[in-house]
Each structure stands twice: as structure tokens, then as C-alpha cells.
Amino acid sequence: NQYCREKNKEIFFSVINFSQIGLVVLEQTNRYITFCNLLEPEIVISHDGWNDLSLGLVSDPFLMNNHEICYRINFEQWAQKLHETGHICCTQDPKNFKTKNLPIKVINAYINRKLMLKKIVKSNKGEFIWGFQPALFSKANPSNEEMRSLSDRDCRNFQSMACIFDTKLPHVFEEARKIMKSSLNFEIADLHQWFKQFGEKENLFYDRVHTSPEGEKKIAEYYHQY
């Protein structure tokens, strides 16, 4: 709004944040239908990638391969408690997650779910901005502070999925952006690619994916220019 005032533009923005850490695109869609639909927002920014692509690798193969559904994997343990079914094994060992789905299946599910959300937003007269979020591995090089945060046992990412985050996900991110670039007939806000210009001098992440205030500022600047 300050920018608009300085440029003598008669435009006023009201920003409503419906984001939540851990959501996948299918949950974003449910949230939009439940809370946002009646508001008819003129612009919707869908800023994601990490959750769908990482959780998609470890979700139940039946749900992923047949219905393109991924989910927060700890929900399986929550379901055990709710239904008193602790005798039924989870699809994953919570202490040692392993990939169960092919990257191409996970990527296609992510893209298709996001296209579905885009269609819903557009049908409600909204403009949809397709954001592909950055991660620490998006940077050319991590800073010393960022490297220290990874050695911290209190790191907020699942330690039991650290190997997947570090060895599998960088490749999946690269493949995802290539497929989106070649298959989508519209421009995406590719912050994963844009963050490659930053290196060891910038402290932009608190861990593998959660951004610091400086990282948040970089993301805001990108969307402002976009």
C-alpha cells in the first residue's frame, strides 16, 4: 500500500494469511473452499512444494498411485490413537522413514493437485499465483550459520527424514521445476530457481526449509516484483 501511495496509484491491498506450516496442496484446497470461497479474494498466492514433494515420497503407495493423495505422515499415528488401533502397523517406521513412491508419480500428483486448486480459484474470479518455494539447497551455498542450524538436534525438520531431505529431495525439486516449465502453459513464481543467486553471505534459513526474517523479506520482494 505504501508503494501504491508513493506511485499515486489508487489501489489498496488487504492481505489475509490462511497459510499453515505442514499443509499439502490438497489441504490448501480444502482450506480455500471452507474459508476463502465466500471472501472471493482477487489474488491467491499458493506458495508450496516442500511438503507435497517430501511427504509424497513417503505416503501410502496405494493413496499416492491411485488417488494422488499425500498427507502429513504423523497423521497415521494420530489415527491410531483416535481409533485405538495401535495393533495395526503404520505404513512407515516413525524412526526410519523410507521412500515408497517414484518421484515422477509424486511430481505429477503435486502438479495435478495444484492445477485443481488453480481451477477452483479462477472459477471464483480470482487470479492464481503458482509459487514454487525455495529450500536451503536452492541456494548456491549455505552460510556458516545455516550449516550450524543443521547440526542442532532441536532442528524443526523431522530428523527421521533428514536423509530423504538431503539426498532425495534436491533431485525431486529440480525435476519438478523442469516438468512444470515444460508442461505448463503459464509462468510460475519459481523461487527455488531464483534463490540460486544467494550464497554463503546471506542467512536466509533457520533449517532446511523454514526461512529467517531475511529470507521472508527476499520472498516478499520477489512476489512484489512478480
Disulfide bonds with the S-S distance in Angstrom:
none
